[in-house]
Amino acid sequence: MACKSCSSGSCGSTSAGGEVKGCQSNGGCGSGGCNKMNVFDWLSDLDVPSFQRYHIVEVKFKGGRKEYFRNVDQLELHTGDAVMVDSSSGTQLGTVSLQGELVRLQLLKKNIKDDDKVKNIFRVATEKDIEKHEQAMARDLPTMYRGRQIISDLKLNMKLSDVEFQSDGAKAIFYYSSEDRVDFRELIKLLATEFKIRVEMKQISLRQEAGRLGGIGVCGRELCCSTWLSDFKNVTTSAARYQNLSLNPVKLSGQCGRLKCCLNYELETYMDALKSIPTIEGRLKTKRGEAILQKTDIFKRMMWFGIVGEEAIWIPVSCDRVAEIVDLNKKGIIPESFEDLNPDAPAVEKPTVSELNSDLERMDKKYGGVKSGNRNNRNNRGNRDGGNRGPRPEGQDRGPRPERGPRPDRGPRPEGQNRVPRPDGENRPPRPPRPEGENRGPRPERGPRPEGENRPPRPDGSAPATDGATATPKPFKKKKKFKPRPPRDGAAPTPEA
């Protein structure tokens, strides 16, 4: 048969010709991607005589539930075969999921003893048993929907997550989850009367409910609880603190509403790495200021600190250096900074900018740097007299310019004498302020220009307009006429435009 226990049903579905779809293994899922709680039997190719095989077989039921049964009749079984077993609730159909020496290891891992509590396998399921089992499975969903309606009518504080019928259809197990104690005696009576079956109520946790329903996690893979995880350990918020995760319940919670089980996977690795990280109880003291721990990278062994008043600037410090500072603070010694831990060391004079750039200046003088033109302009401004003043000594500032006295009255300039040009760079002194209350007098009238006197010519060479006449318009420039290009040798002449 095909693996009808697959939640997706792709392997169990058949085509019109009766061929099995999906992985086409005609039994157990060969790909391992569509069965819940599947196990790869890596010892299946090992030939072992039948009398030496381990007599206990692992059988899987709906929802990934697994139990162990004894093969007392030494039946020839294979992974994926349907068998009828003697369960605690009666005869039920299951699928063989594992057998051989791996079952012995599973019993040791789960601490299950090989005693009389292990039930027996009756026989290999026949076609009639399989057909009856499929009819019972078809009643699961309608029964669950009707049961939820009855629960809402009774106003019970419980959530019905799944219903599982036995293969004979005489009994059904109702799986529910609730945070409080629920009195469901009236509910059992209504369900037994409604469906004519024996009812068993079984409470499961939210993690088990998520494992039965399945789904895709935020990592993009199927939920661990529905694929391989069978033991649900307690997960606390301290696991997130040790891993430096933000305590955001939205990001740390899974689909079940509880903390993610994967928080425990790498917890031991983080606990081992934290042993080499120094413990900081307060603030680190330096002469620059008190430092507050902002972030810790456990595996890179780096810690970021922020000085009080400058929390926006984080300073990375290695864990070894932090341990040294903590020891100095316990001894009452305050270091200069995170880099300099010796407060009594003599201060090292830092080189000036000119000393640091001296090699660049030598290179510029030797090869004539790109900025030589700017230096020439700078020298020209200082060498108006034609001589070189030389560099000003370092630390010497230019003194204040002496105040000039009032300019003596030169008198009127003789007629025909031109003004001597002022030296380059010399500015005209400011005019003395006009006395308060004194206004500039009116401009004297020039009167009419004598007849025949013309205005001086304009700078562009054009004649100015005379009084009462308009300016001479500029002549109109004609566009050049297009001249055809002379023909090349052997080419036809170009027609004129």
C-alpha positions in Angstrom: 0.0 0.0 0.0 1.0 3.6 -0.2 1.9 5.6 2.9 -1.7 6.8 3.8 -0.4 8.2 7.1 1.2 11.0 5.2 -0.3 14.4 6.2 -0.3 15.7 2.7 -1.5 12.6 1.0 0.6 13.0 -2.0 2.3 9.6 -1.7 -0.9 7.9 -0.8 -2.8 9.2 -3.9 -2.9 7.1 -7.0 -3.5 7.8 -10.7 -6.2 6.4 -12.9 -3.9 3.5 -13.8 -3.3 2.6 -10.1 0.2 3.9 -10.0 1.3 5.6 -6.8 2.1 9.3 -7.0 4.7 11.3 -5.0 8.0 9.5 -4.3 6.6 6.3 -5.8 8.1 4.2 -3.0 4.9 2.1 -2.7 5.2 2.0 1.1 7.3 4.2 3.4 8.1 7.7 2.2 11.4 7.5 0.4 12.1 11.2 0.3 11.4 11.7 4.0 9.7 15.1 3.4 6.0 14.3 3.7 5.9 11.9 6.8 5.7 13.2 10.3 8.4 11.9 12.7 10.0 9.8 10.0 13.2 7.9 10.8 15.8 6.8 8.3 16.8 3.2 8.8 20.5 3.2 7.9 20.8 -0.5 8.8 18.1 -1.7 6.4 20.6 -3.0 3.9 22.3 -5.2 6.6 21.2 -8.8 6.2 20.4 -10.4 9.5 18.9 -13.9 9.9 15.2 -13.8 10.9 15.8 -15.6 14.2 18.4 -12.9 15.2 16.2 -9.9 14.5 15.0 -7.8 17.4 11.5 -8.8 18.3 10.1 -5.3 19.0 8.8 -3.1 16.2 8.0 0.6 16.1 4.5 1.4 14.8 3.3 4.9 13.9 -0.3 6.2 14.1 -2.1 9.4 13.1 -0.5 12.6 14.1 3.0 11.2 14.4 2.2 9.2 17.6 4.6 6.2 17.9 4.3 3.1 20.1 6.3 -0.2 20.3 4.8 -3.6 19.9 6.3 -7.1 20.1 6.4 -9.3 16.9 5.7 -12.6 18.6 4.8 -14.5 15.4 8.0 -13.5 13.6 6.0 -11.8 10.8 8.0 -10.7 7.7 7.5 -7.0 7.9 8.8 -4.0 6.0 8.8 -0.3 6.6 5.4 1.1 5.6 3.4 -2.1 6.0 0.0 -1.8 7.7 -0.5 -4.0 10.8 -3.2 -4.6 13.3 -2.0 -4.1 16.9 -3.5 -4.6 20.3 -3.6 -1.0 21.8 -4.9 0.1 25.1 -8.1 1.2 23.6 -8.7 -1.9 21.4 -7.6 -3.2 18.0 -6.1 -0.5 15.8 -4.4 -0.2 12.5 -0.9 1.3 12.4 2.1 1.6 10.0 5.5 0.0 10.6 8.1 2.9 10.9 11.2 1.2 12.2 12.5 -2.2 13.1 15.8 -4.0 13.9 18.6 -2.8 16.1 17.6 0.9 15.9 14.5 0.0 17.8 16.6 -1.3 20.7 18.4 2.1 20.7 15.2 4.0 20.7 13.9 2.0 23.7 17.1 2.9 25.6 16.8 6.6 24.7 13.2 6.8 25.8 13.7 4.6 28.8 11.1 2.0 27.9 11.5 -1.5 29.4 10.9 -4.7 27.6 8.2 -6.2 29.9 4.6 -7.2 29.8 3.4 -3.7 29.1 4.6 -4.0 25.5 1.6 -5.2 23.4 1.6 -7.6 20.5 1.1 -7.4 16.8 -1.9 -9.4 15.7 -1.4 -9.7 11.9 -0.7 -7.8 8.7 -3.7 -5.7 7.8 -5.9 -7.0 5.0 -7.7 -5.0 2.3 -10.9 -5.1 4.4 -9.1 -3.7 7.4 -7.6 -0.9 5.3 -11.0 0.0 3.8 -12.6 0.1 7.2 -9.8 2.2 8.6 -10.2 4.7 5.7 -13.9 5.0 6.5 -13.2 5.7 10.1 -10.6 8.4 9.2 -13.2 10.1 7.0 -15.3 10.8 10.1 -12.5 12.7 11.9 -13.1 16.2 10.4 -16.9 16.2 10.5 -16.8 15.0 14.1 -14.3 17.7 15.1 -16.4 20.5 13.6 -19.6 19.3 15.3 -17.8 18.9 18.6 -16.6 22.5 18.5 -20.2 23.6 18.0 -21.3 21.6 21.0 -18.4 23.1 23.1 -19.3 26.6 22.2 -23.0 26.0 23.1 -21.9 24.7 26.5 -19.5 27.7 26.9 -16.6 25.6 28.0 -13.2 27.2 28.2 -11.4 24.6 26.1 -10.1 24.2 22.5 -10.8 21.0 20.5 -7.8 20.5 18.2 -8.2 17.0 16.8 -10.3 13.8 16.8 -8.9 10.3 16.1 -11.3 7.4 15.4 -10.2 3.8 16.0 -10.0 1.5 13.0 -13.2 -0.3 13.9 -15.1 3.0 14.4 -16.4 2.1 17.9 -14.3 4.6 19.9 -12.9 8.1 19.3 -10.2 10.2 21.1 -10.9 13.9 21.4 -7.7 16.0 21.9 -8.2 19.3 23.5 -6.1 22.0 25.1 -7.0 24.3 28.0 -5.3 26.4 30.6 -7.9 25.8 33.3 -9.5 22.7 34.7 -12.6 21.8 32.6 -15.7 19.9 33.7 -16.6 18.0 30.5 -19.0 15.4 31.9 -22.0 16.9 30.2 -19.9 17.2 27.0 -19.1 13.5 27.0 -22.8 12.6 27.3 -23.7 14.8 24.4 -20.9 13.5 22.2 -21.7 9.9 22.9 -25.4 10.5 22.1 -24.6 12.5 19.0 -22.1 10.0 17.3 -23.0 6.7 19.0 -19.4 6.0 20.0 -17.3 5.7 23.1 -15.6 9.0 23.9 -12.2 9.5 25.4 -11.0 13.1 26.3 -7.3 13.6 26.2 -5.7 16.9 27.2 -2.5 18.0 25.3 -0.2 21.0 25.7 0.1 23.8 23.1 3.4 22.4 21.9 1.8 19.0 21.2 -1.1 20.7 19.5 1.2 22.5 17.1 3.0 19.2 16.5 -0.2 17.5 15.5 -1.4 20.3 13.2 2.0 21.1 11.6 3.0 24.2 9.8 5.9 26.3 8.5 8.1 28.3 10.9 9.7 31.7 10.4 12.9 29.9 9.3 11.1 28.6 6.2 11.2 24.9 7.3 8.5 22.6 8.8 8.0 22.9 12.5 10.5 20.8 14.6 7.7 19.5 16.8 5.9 18.1 13.8 8.9 16.5 12.0 11.4 15.1 14.4 11.1 16.7 17.9 9.4 14.4 20.4 10.6 15.5 23.8 9.4 19.0 24.7 11.8 20.5 27.2 11.1 23.6 29.2 12.3 26.9 27.6 12.9 29.9 29.8 13.6 33.6 29.0 17.1 33.1 30.5 18.0 31.2 27.3 17.4 34.3 25.3 19.3 36.5 27.8 22.4 34.3 27.5 22.3 34.6 23.7 22.0 38.4 23.8 18.5 38.3 22.1 16.0 41.0 22.5 13.2 40.0 24.9 10.5 40.6 22.3 7.7 38.0 22.9 6.5 38.4 19.3 9.9 37.3 17.9 10.7 34.7 20.5 7.3 32.9 20.4 6.4 30.1 18.0 3.1 29.2 16.4 2.1 27.5 19.7 2.3 30.8 21.6 5.2 29.6 23.7 8.9 30.3 23.5 10.6 28.6 20.5 12.1 25.2 21.2 15.1 26.2 19.0 16.3 28.6 21.8 17.7 25.5 23.6 19.7 24.2 20.6 22.8 26.4 20.9 22.4 27.3 24.6 25.2 25.1 25.8 27.6 26.6 23.2 26.8 30.1 24.5 27.2 29.0 28.1 30.7 27.7 27.3 31.6 30.9 25.5 30.4 33.1 28.3 32.9 31.6 30.7 35.7 33.8 29.1 33.6 37.0 29.1 34.3 39.3 32.1 31.4 40.1 34.3 30.7 43.8 34.7 28.6 44.7 37.7 28.7 48.5 37.3 30.4 51.2 35.3 34.0 51.2 34.2 35.9 54.3 35.4 38.4 56.1 33.3 39.7 59.7 33.4 37.8 60.4 30.3 34.6 59.4 32.0 32.5 56.5 33.3 31.7 53.9 30.6 28.5 51.9 30.3 28.3 48.5 28.6 26.1 48.7 25.5 26.7 45.5 23.6 28.7 42.2 23.8 29.7 40.0 20.9 30.3 36.6 22.6 32.1 34.7 19.9 34.3 37.7 18.7 35.0 38.5 22.4 34.4 42.2 21.9 32.5 44.6 24.1 31.2 48.0 23.2 31.1 50.9 25.8 29.6 54.4 25.7 31.0 57.2 27.8 28.4 59.0 30.0 27.2 62.0 28.1 28.4 60.5 24.8 26.3 57.3 24.6 25.8 57.7 20.9 29.5 56.9 20.3 30.3 53.3 21.0 33.9 52.3 21.7 34.9 48.7 20.9 37.2 47.1 23.6 38.5 43.5 23.7 37.5 41.3 26.6 41.1 41.0 27.8 41.4 44.8 28.0 38.1 45.0 29.8 39.3 42.5 32.4 42.4 44.6 33.0 40.4 47.7 33.5 38.1 45.9 36.0 41.1 44.8 38.0 42.5 48.3 38.0 39.2 49.8 39.2 39.1 47.3 42.1 42.5 48.4 43.1 41.4 52.1 43.0 43.4 52.9 39.9 41.7 54.9 37.2 43.3 54.6 33.8 43.6 57.4 31.3 41.4 55.7 28.7 40.7 52.3 27.2 43.9 52.4 25.2 46.2 53.8 27.8 46.0 51.9 31.1 49.0 53.5 32.9 48.1 56.8 34.5 51.7 57.5 35.7 53.3 57.2 32.3 54.9 60.4 31.0 52.8 62.3 28.5 54.0 61.7 24.9 54.1 64.9 22.8 52.1 64.5 19.7 53.8 65.8 16.5 52.4 68.9 15.0 50.7 69.0 11.6 53.7 70.6 10.0 56.0 67.8 11.2 53.7 65.2 10.0 53.5 66.8 6.6 57.2 67.6 6.3 57.8 64.7 4.0 55.0 65.8 1.7 56.4 69.3 1.5 59.8 67.9 0.5 58.2 65.9 -2.2 56.3 68.9 -3.5 59.5 71.0 -3.6 61.4 68.2 -5.4 58.8 67.3 -8.0 56.7 70.5 -8.1 53.4 69.4 -6.6 50.0 70.0 -8.1 49.3 72.9 -5.7 52.5 74.9 -6.7 50.3 77.5 -8.4 48.5 78.2 -5.2 51.8 78.6 -3.3 53.0 81.0 -6.0 49.8 83.1 -5.5 50.4 83.0 -1.8 54.0 84.1 -2.3 53.0 86.9 -4.7 50.7 88.4 -2.2 53.5 88.5 0.3 56.1 89.7 -2.2 54.6 92.9 -3.6 58.0 94.6 -3.2 59.7 91.9 -5.3 61.5 90.3 -2.4 60.8 87.2 -0.4 59.7 87.7 3.2 60.4 84.2 4.2 58.3 81.9 6.4 56.9 83.4 9.6 58.3 81.7 12.8 56.0 79.1 14.3 53.8 80.5 17.0 54.5 84.2 16.0 51.3 86.1 15.1 51.1 89.2 13.0 50.8 92.3 15.2 48.1 94.9 14.9 48.5 97.3 11.9 49.4 100.8 13.1 46.7 103.5 12.7 47.3 106.0 9.9 46.9 109.7 10.6 44.7 112.0 8.6 45.7 112.6 5.0 47.1 116.2 4.5 45.2 118.5 2.2 46.8 118.3 -1.2 44.9 121.1 -2.8 43.4 121.2 -6.3 45.1 119.0 -9.0 46.7 121.1 -11.8 44.9 121.0 -15.1 46.1 118.2 -17.4 47.8 116.2 -14.6 46.6 112.6 -14.3 46.3 110.7 -11.1 49.2 108.5 -10.2 48.1 104.8 -10.3 47.8 103.3 -6.8 50.2 100.3 -6.1 48.7 96.9 -6.6 46.9 95.7 -3.4 46.7 99.1 -1.8 43.1 100.1 -0.8 41.7 103.6 -0.7 41.2 104.8 2.9 37.6 105.2 4.0 36.1 108.7 3.7 35.5 110.6 6.9 31.9 110.4 8.1 29.7 113.5 7.3 28.8 115.5 10.3 25.4 114.7 11.8 22.6 116.9 10.4 24.6 118.1 7.4 23.0 117.3 4.0 24.6 117.2 0.6 23.6 120.3 -1.3 21.7 120.3 -4.7 23.7 119.4 -7.8 24.4 122.6 -9.9 22.6 122.9 -13.2 24.8 122.4 -16.2 22.7 124.3 -18.7 22.3 123.6 -22.4 25.3 122.2 -24.3 26.8 124.7 -26.8 25.8 124.2 -30.4 28.3 122.1 -32.4 29.8 120.4 -29.3 29.5 116.7 -29.5 29.7 114.0 -26.8 32.9 112.1 -26.5 33.0 108.8 -28.4 31.8 105.6 -26.6 34.2 102.9 -25.6 32.9 100.5 -28.3 33.6 103.0 -31.0 30.0 103.9 -31.9 29.0 107.6 -32.1 26.7 108.9 -29.3 23.3 110.3 -30.1 23.1 114.1 -30.3 20.4 116.2 -28.6 17.1 116.0 -30.5 18.4 113.2 -32.8 18.1 109.4 -32.7 21.1 107.1 -32.6 22.3 105.6 -35.9 21.1 102.0 -36.2 23.7 99.3 -36.6 24.0 97.9 -40.2 22.2 94.6 -40.9 24.5 91.7 -41.4 23.6 89.4 -44.2 23.9 85.7 -43.9 26.7 84.0 -45.8 25.5 82.3 -49.0 25.9 78.6 -49.1 28.7 77.5 -51.4 28.7 73.9 -52.7 31.7 71.8 -52.1 33.9 71.2 -55.2 33.5 67.7 -56.6 36.0 65.0 -56.0 38.0 63.3 -58.7 35.8 61.0 -60.7 32.6 62.0 -58.8 29.6 63.7 -60.3 29.4 67.5 -59.6 27.1 68.5 -56.7 24.1 70.6 -57.9 23.9 74.1 -56.5 21.4 74.8 -53.8 
